[in-house]
Each structure stands twice: as C-alpha cells, then as structure tokens.
Amino acid sequence: MDTSDYKQRLLDMKQALTNRINAIDKDIRHEGMTADWSEQASERENDEVLESLGNTSEQALLMINYALKRIEDGSYFHCDECGIEIPNARLELLPFTAHCVNCAEEIEA
C-alpha cells in the first residue's frame, strides 16, 4: 500500500504542532512581560491553560512521530495490539492512530 499521502499529512501535522509548541513555550517564558503586577498575575493564570495545550500538543507530536516510524518499518497499516489491518477510513480520520477501532475502544475503557 502507498503511504506517501499519509506521510505528507503527518509531516504537515508535525510542523504545525512544532510551531504551536514553540509559540506556547515563548508565551510561557513571558518574553516582553509587562511591569504591571495585576497584568502579570493574569498572564500567570493563563500559563496553566498554555501548559495544558503544550502537553496535549507534545503528546500528539509523540503519536505522529510514532506513526512516521511505523511507516518506515512497514507496520503502519496494522494495529499494534491485534495485528489486523486498520481501515483506510480510520487512517484518513486519524492518520496517527496505531490501533483498530476495537483495540482503541478496549484501551480507552
């Protein structure tokens, strides 16, 4: 099976996430922070939201990198748990998935 379209989508997603993570890191470092204490307090409250977004983005980046590795080793189209072929419709929706629907539901339960 041809993986070139999936690989390009994953690479595009990887680039977008990397950009997002870099922007979040910059915001959390408070580059250009105002001297006003009340505004600083508000900016620090936003840090929790930014940190959560950053963690989610980093988790997604790990999944994308794993999917790219699976493309390279030839296992991309098969479920990591049971080995059956992952339907193309699922890969179109979630190109970074490593599990078929049944195994994904069992893992999440």
N, C-alpha and C positions, 0 to 999 in steps of 0.2 A: 504494500500500500504506500501511497505517496504521502509523505509527511511535510512537504515543503510549505504548504499553506498554514498548517498548524504551527510549524516552527516560526514562520514570519509573524503570525499573530502573537505567539508567546514572546518573541523578541520585542515586538512593539509594546506589549503589556509590561515587559520588564523595564523598558526605557521609561515609560510613563510612571511606573512605581518608583524607580530610582530618582526621577525628578521630584516626585512628591515627597519622598523620604528626605532628600536634600533640602527642600523648602521647609519642611517641618523642623528639621534639625536647626536650620538657620533661625526660624521663629523661636524655638525653644531657647536658643542661646541669647535671645533678646538683643540682637545686634541693633543698635540705634534706639535703645530703650529710653523712654522719656524720664526726666528727672522728677516728675510729679508722682508723689507717693501713692495717691489714690489710683492713678492710671497704672502704676507698676503692680499694684495689688490685683487689678482687673486683668492685666496681662498674665500674671502668675496663675490666676484661676483658669485661664484658657490653656495653660500648659497641660493640665490633666486631659483635656479634650485632644490636644495635639499629640500628647504622648500615646493615647489610645489609638488615634489614627495612624501614628507611626508604627506602633506594634502590629496593628492589623495589616498595614502595608508590608512590613517586613515578613510577616507570616505568609502573605500572598507571594512575595518575592521568592521565598524558600520553595513554595509549591511550584512556581514557574520554573525555577532552576532545576528542580527535580524532574519536571516534565521534559525539559530540554535534555537532561541526562538520559531519560528513558527513550527519547527519540534517537539519540546517538547509539544507545546499546540495543535498539531494536525491540524494546518491550512496550513501547508507547500505547499500542492498541489493545493491550491486555491488562486485565485487572491484577493489581498487586496481591490481592488476597486469594482469589479463586482461580485466576488464570484465564477466565473466559474473555472473549473479545468484548471490548467496551463499544457500545453502539455509536455510530458516527454522529447521530443526533445529540447524544450526551457530550461528545467531544466538541461538537460545534458550540454548544452552550457553555461548557466548562472545559476549555482546552487544557487546563492544568490538572484535571482530575486524574487520579491513579486507581480509581475503583469503579466497578459497575454499580448500577443503582442498588441492587440487593445488598452488596457488601457495604456500600456507603450508608445505607439505612441501618444496618447492623452496628456499624462503628459509631454512628451518631446516637444510637439508642442507649 
